């Protein structure tokens, strides 16, 4: 549950600014803290899960511009917007969704990041069996990756088949599934090659039970207080990252559902129809494909513009057109994913 403004202990000077004004504020001037926010309880929940497994490890946390766990540091950076509801609203306005905004989603990401942090704390990447089962950390991190949606060699935890992006992410995703008290991984992954990774994780974490991690530094990287870029500059960078590499849609896809025939000249323009249903379709396709909503919205924008240029209009009733259009966008997105040309931004 998001923190309401009245729950904060002090009034922050930027809370009542408009979005346009808020985008001019430097990130270091936000003066945010994890304490006193819902993040505290969510962190405590994951810590209880570790304690229940007899793992004596407690990562340290700080606010930054995004989720990450730096190499060699047994700690986790959490995106700033989760520390205040006003910033969550700005995040949604800018990127159409709030990554980790819902409690269940936040816990999933926290478990994943703890997987990275525990590797750092116990130097697990140096273990030969870890390298053999998950691969080497030295594999270059890609800016984008091409997932195989039907692969059973990887666990499914975060969206977009994230375990497939890099050996370190595979380890963190496997750890998150292992740690989650509701994953039922033994039943869920029975018969999958991925279960071998989970059984290794179970054995490895058993070996670490009640042990003190050798790496205990409290270093941080890019804390919010050091980030001098404005929120506007931050979101410009984020949009550039997630707005490119969108699937390609062609005229034939639009003409398969809409028409420019004179007999439909009194029907609703397809561009108007897409605009009217844009948010609903974006949510559906994102949920079904795991693709970022912002990326899908760029696709819908292009389709809307092209439909207008072609003067296409509805052929079927609104409700049927909505169903078929949602299917069309989903199928085309999945076709692109399966082609191996799709790349998901890390």
C-alpha positions as CSV (number, residue, x, y, z in Angstrom):
1,X,0.0,0.0,0.0
2,X,1.4,3.4,-1.0
3,X,2.3,5.9,1.7
4,X,-0.3,8.6,1.9
5,X,0.9,12.2,2.2
6,X,-0.6,12.6,5.7
7,X,1.5,9.6,6.9
8,X,4.8,11.5,6.4
9,X,6.4,13.0,9.4
10,X,7.3,16.3,7.7
11,X,6.1,18.3,4.8
12,X,8.5,18.3,1.8
13,X,8.7,21.5,-0.1
14,X,8.2,20.0,-3.5
15,X,5.1,17.9,-2.7
16,X,2.6,20.4,-4.1
17,X,4.5,21.3,-7.3
18,X,3.0,20.6,-10.6
19,X,4.5,17.8,-12.7
20,X,6.2,20.4,-14.9
21,X,7.7,22.1,-11.9
22,X,8.7,18.9,-10.2
23,X,10.6,17.8,-13.3
24,X,12.9,20.8,-12.8
25,X,13.9,19.6,-9.3
26,X,17.3,18.0,-8.8
27,X,17.2,14.4,-7.5
28,X,19.6,15.3,-4.7
29,X,17.2,18.0,-3.4
30,X,14.4,15.6,-2.8
31,X,15.6,14.8,0.7
32,X,14.1,11.4,0.9
33,X,14.6,8.5,3.3
34,X,13.5,4.9,3.5
35,X,12.6,5.2,7.2
36,X,8.9,5.9,7.8
37,X,7.7,4.6,4.4
38,X,6.1,1.3,3.4
39,X,9.5,0.3,2.2
40,X,10.5,-0.4,5.8
41,X,7.9,-3.0,6.2
42,X,8.6,-4.6,2.9
43,X,12.3,-4.9,3.7
44,X,11.4,-6.3,7.1
45,X,9.2,-9.0,5.4
46,X,12.1,-10.2,3.2
47,X,14.4,-10.1,6.2
48,X,12.0,-12.4,8.1
49,X,12.1,-14.8,5.2
50,X,15.9,-14.9,5.3
51,X,15.7,-15.4,9.1
52,X,13.2,-18.3,8.7
53,X,15.8,-20.0,6.5
54,X,18.6,-19.5,9.1
55,X,20.4,-17.1,6.8
56,X,22.4,-14.6,8.9
57,X,22.6,-11.9,6.3
58,X,21.0,-8.5,6.3
59,X,21.7,-6.3,3.3
60,X,21.9,-2.5,3.7
61,X,19.6,-0.3,1.6
62,X,19.7,3.2,0.1
63,X,17.7,5.3,-2.3
64,X,19.0,5.9,-5.8
65,X,17.6,6.4,-9.4
66,X,16.7,2.7,-10.0
67,X,16.9,-0.9,-8.6
68,X,20.4,-2.3,-8.5
69,X,23.0,-4.2,-6.4
70,X,26.6,-3.2,-7.2
71,X,29.3,-5.8,-7.6
72,X,31.1,-6.5,-4.4
73,X,28.6,-4.6,-2.2
74,X,26.2,-6.6,0.0
75,X,23.5,-3.9,-0.3
76,X,20.7,-2.8,-2.5
77,X,19.6,0.5,-4.1
78,X,15.9,1.2,-4.3
79,X,14.4,3.7,-6.7
80,X,13.6,7.0,-5.1
81,X,9.9,7.2,-6.3
82,X,8.9,4.4,-3.9
83,X,9.7,6.6,-0.9
84,X,6.8,9.1,-1.6
85,X,3.4,8.8,-3.2
86,X,3.8,12.1,-5.0
87,X,6.8,10.7,-6.8
88,X,5.0,7.4,-7.6
89,X,2.4,9.5,-9.3
90,X,5.0,11.3,-11.3
91,X,6.7,7.9,-12.2
92,X,3.3,6.7,-13.5
93,X,2.7,9.8,-15.5
94,X,6.1,9.6,-17.1
95,X,6.5,5.8,-17.7
96,X,2.9,4.6,-17.3
97,X,3.7,2.2,-14.5
98,X,5.4,2.2,-11.1
99,X,7.9,-0.7,-11.0
100,X,7.6,-2.2,-7.5
101,X,4.8,0.1,-6.6
102,X,2.5,-2.7,-5.4
103,X,3.6,-4.6,-2.3
104,X,3.7,-8.0,-4.0
105,X,5.7,-6.6,-6.9
106,X,8.1,-4.8,-4.6
107,X,8.7,-8.0,-2.6
108,X,9.5,-9.9,-5.8
109,X,12.1,-7.4,-6.8
110,X,13.6,-7.2,-3.3
111,X,14.0,-11.0,-3.2
112,X,15.7,-10.8,-6.6
113,X,18.1,-8.1,-5.4
114,X,18.8,-9.9,-2.2
115,X,20.0,-12.8,-4.4
116,X,22.6,-10.5,-5.9
117,X,23.6,-9.1,-2.5
118,X,24.0,-12.6,-0.9
119,X,26.3,-13.6,-3.8
120,X,28.4,-10.5,-2.9
121,X,28.3,-11.2,0.8
122,X,29.5,-14.8,0.6
123,X,31.5,-14.5,-2.6
124,X,29.4,-17.2,-4.2
125,X,30.4,-16.3,-7.8
126,X,33.8,-17.9,-7.1
127,X,32.3,-21.3,-6.5
128,X,33.0,-23.8,-9.3
129,X,29.6,-25.4,-9.1
130,X,27.9,-22.1,-9.2
131,X,29.8,-21.3,-12.4
132,X,29.0,-24.7,-13.9
133,X,25.3,-24.5,-13.2
134,X,24.6,-20.8,-13.9
135,X,27.5,-19.7,-16.0
136,X,30.3,-17.2,-15.5
137,X,29.8,-13.7,-14.1
138,X,32.5,-12.6,-16.6
139,X,30.0,-13.0,-19.5
140,X,29.4,-9.3,-20.7
141,X,26.2,-7.8,-19.6
142,X,24.1,-6.9,-22.6
143,X,22.2,-3.7,-22.9
144,X,19.4,-5.8,-24.4
145,X,18.7,-9.5,-24.5
146,X,16.6,-11.9,-26.6
147,X,14.5,-14.2,-24.5
148,X,13.1,-17.6,-25.4
149,X,9.6,-17.5,-23.9
150,X,9.0,-21.2,-23.9
151,X,12.3,-22.3,-22.3
152,X,12.1,-24.4,-19.2
153,X,15.7,-24.1,-18.3
154,X,15.0,-20.9,-16.4
155,X,12.7,-20.0,-13.5
156,X,9.9,-17.5,-14.1
157,X,9.9,-14.7,-11.5
158,X,10.2,-11.2,-12.8
159,X,8.6,-10.3,-16.1
160,X,10.2,-10.6,-19.5
161,X,11.9,-13.9,-18.8
162,X,14.5,-11.9,-16.9
163,X,16.5,-15.0,-15.8
164,X,17.6,-15.4,-19.4
165,X,19.4,-12.1,-19.6
166,X,22.7,-13.0,-17.8
167,X,24.1,-15.8,-15.5
168,X,24.0,-13.4,-12.5
169,X,20.3,-12.6,-13.2
170,X,19.6,-16.3,-13.5
171,X,21.1,-16.9,-10.1
172,X,19.2,-14.0,-8.5
173,X,15.9,-15.1,-10.1
174,X,16.5,-18.7,-8.9
175,X,17.3,-17.4,-5.4
176,X,14.1,-15.3,-5.4
177,X,11.9,-18.3,-6.3
178,X,13.7,-20.4,-3.7
179,X,13.2,-17.7,-1.0
180,X,9.6,-16.9,-1.7
181,X,7.3,-18.6,0.8
182,X,4.5,-19.0,-1.8
183,X,6.5,-20.3,-4.8
184,X,6.0,-24.0,-4.2
185,X,9.0,-24.5,-6.5
186,X,9.3,-28.2,-6.1
187,X,5.9,-28.8,-7.6
188,X,5.9,-25.8,-9.9
189,X,9.2,-26.8,-11.7
190,X,8.9,-30.5,-11.4
191,X,10.2,-32.0,-14.7
192,X,11.8,-28.7,-15.8
193,X,15.6,-28.5,-16.4
194,X,15.4,-25.4,-14.1
195,X,14.7,-27.5,-11.1
196,X,18.3,-28.6,-11.1
197,X,19.2,-24.9,-10.3
198,X,16.7,-24.7,-7.6
199,X,17.9,-27.9,-5.9
200,X,21.5,-26.6,-6.1
201,X,20.2,-23.3,-4.5
202,X,18.5,-25.2,-1.8
203,X,21.7,-27.1,-1.0
204,X,23.9,-24.0,-1.2
205,X,21.7,-22.0,1.1
206,X,21.6,-24.9,3.5
207,X,25.4,-24.7,3.6
208,X,25.3,-21.0,4.5
209,X,22.8,-21.4,7.3
210,X,23.9,-19.7,10.5
211,X,27.2,-18.6,8.9
212,X,28.5,-15.0,9.1
213,X,29.1,-13.5,5.6
214,X,32.8,-12.6,5.0
215,X,31.9,-9.4,3.1
216,X,30.2,-6.9,5.4
217,X,31.0,-3.5,3.9
218,X,28.3,-0.8,4.0
219,X,29.4,1.0,0.8
220,X,26.8,2.6,-1.5
221,X,26.8,3.6,-5.1
222,X,25.0,6.6,-6.6
223,X,23.0,7.5,-3.5
224,X,20.1,9.9,-4.2
225,X,21.9,12.6,-2.3
226,X,24.8,12.5,-4.9
227,X,22.6,12.7,-8.1
228,X,22.6,16.2,-9.4
229,X,20.5,15.5,-12.5
230,X,16.9,16.8,-12.6
231,X,13.9,14.6,-12.6
232,X,13.3,15.8,-16.1
233,X,16.7,14.6,-17.2
234,X,16.2,11.3,-15.4
235,X,13.0,10.6,-17.2
236,X,14.4,11.6,-20.6
237,X,17.1,9.0,-20.2
238,X,14.5,6.3,-19.1
239,X,12.2,7.0,-22.0
240,X,15.1,6.8,-24.4
241,X,16.0,3.4,-23.0
242,X,12.5,1.8,-23.0
243,X,11.0,3.6,-26.0
244,X,13.3,2.1,-28.7
245,X,13.4,-1.4,-30.1
246,X,9.6,-1.6,-30.3
247,X,8.1,-4.3,-32.4
248,X,7.3,-3.3,-36.0
249,X,3.7,-3.1,-37.2
250,X,2.8,-2.9,-40.9
251,X,-0.1,-1.6,-42.9
252,X,-1.4,-5.1,-43.5
253,X,-1.8,-5.7,-39.8
254,X,-4.1,-2.6,-39.5
255,X,-5.9,-3.4,-42.7
256,X,-6.7,-6.9,-41.4
257,X,-9.1,-5.3,-38.9
258,X,-9.9,-1.8,-40.2
259,X,-10.8,-0.5,-43.7
260,X,-10.7,2.6,-45.9
261,X,-13.6,1.4,-48.1
262,X,-16.2,4.0,-48.8
263,X,-18.9,1.8,-47.4
264,X,-17.5,2.4,-43.9
265,X,-17.0,6.2,-44.2
266,X,-19.5,6.8,-41.4
267,X,-17.9,4.4,-39.0
268,X,-15.5,5.4,-36.2
269,X,-12.0,6.3,-37.3
270,X,-9.5,3.6,-36.3
271,X,-7.2,6.2,-34.9
272,X,-9.9,7.5,-32.6
273,X,-10.7,4.0,-31.5
274,X,-7.1,3.2,-30.7
275,X,-6.7,6.4,-28.7
276,X,-9.9,5.7,-26.8
277,X,-8.8,2.2,-25.8
278,X,-5.1,2.8,-25.6
279,X,-4.6,2.4,-21.9
280,X,-6.8,-0.8,-21.7
281,X,-4.9,-2.4,-24.5
282,X,-1.5,-1.4,-23.2
283,X,-2.3,-3.0,-19.8
284,X,-3.5,-6.2,-21.4
285,X,-0.6,-6.7,-23.7
286,X,1.9,-5.8,-21.0
287,X,0.4,-8.4,-18.7
288,X,0.3,-11.1,-21.4
289,X,3.8,-10.5,-22.8
290,X,5.8,-9.0,-19.9
291,X,6.8,-6.1,-22.2
292,X,7.2,-2.6,-20.7
293,X,4.0,-0.6,-20.9
294,X,6.0,2.4,-22.2
295,X,7.4,0.3,-25.1
296,X,3.9,-0.9,-26.0
297,X,2.6,2.6,-25.8
298,X,5.1,3.7,-28.4
299,X,3.8,1.0,-30.7
300,X,0.2,2.0,-30.1
301,X,1.2,5.6,-30.9
302,X,2.8,4.6,-34.2
303,X,-0.3,2.4,-35.1
304,X,-2.6,5.3,-34.2
305,X,-0.8,7.7,-36.4
306,X,-0.5,5.3,-39.3
307,X,-4.2,4.4,-39.1
308,X,-5.0,8.1,-39.3
309,X,-2.7,8.5,-42.3
310,X,-4.5,5.6,-44.1
311,X,-8.0,6.9,-43.1
312,X,-8.9,3.5,-41.7
313,X,-12.3,3.0,-40.0
314,X,-13.9,0.3,-37.9
315,X,-15.6,-2.5,-39.7
316,X,-16.9,-4.4,-36.7
317,X,-18.8,-3.2,-33.6
318,X,-16.7,-1.5,-30.9
319,X,-16.6,-4.5,-28.5
320,X,-15.6,-7.0,-31.2
321,X,-13.0,-4.6,-32.6
322,X,-11.5,-4.2,-29.2
323,X,-11.2,-7.9,-28.7
324,X,-9.6,-8.5,-32.1
325,X,-7.3,-5.5,-31.9
326,X,-6.0,-6.6,-28.4
327,X,-5.4,-10.0,-29.9
328,X,-3.7,-8.5,-32.9
329,X,-1.3,-6.4,-30.8
330,X,-0.5,-9.4,-28.5
331,X,0.1,-11.9,-31.4
332,X,2.3,-9.5,-33.2
333,X,4.3,-8.8,-30.1
334,X,4.7,-12.4,-29.3
335,X,5.7,-13.2,-32.9
336,X,8.4,-10.6,-32.5
337,X,9.5,-12.1,-29.2
338,X,9.7,-15.6,-30.7
339,X,11.6,-14.4,-33.8
340,X,14.7,-13.9,-31.6
341,X,15.0,-10.3,-32.8
342,X,13.2,-8.9,-29.8
343,X,15.5,-7.3,-27.2
344,X,14.5,-6.4,-23.7
345,X,16.2,-3.5,-22.0
346,X,18.1,-4.4,-18.9
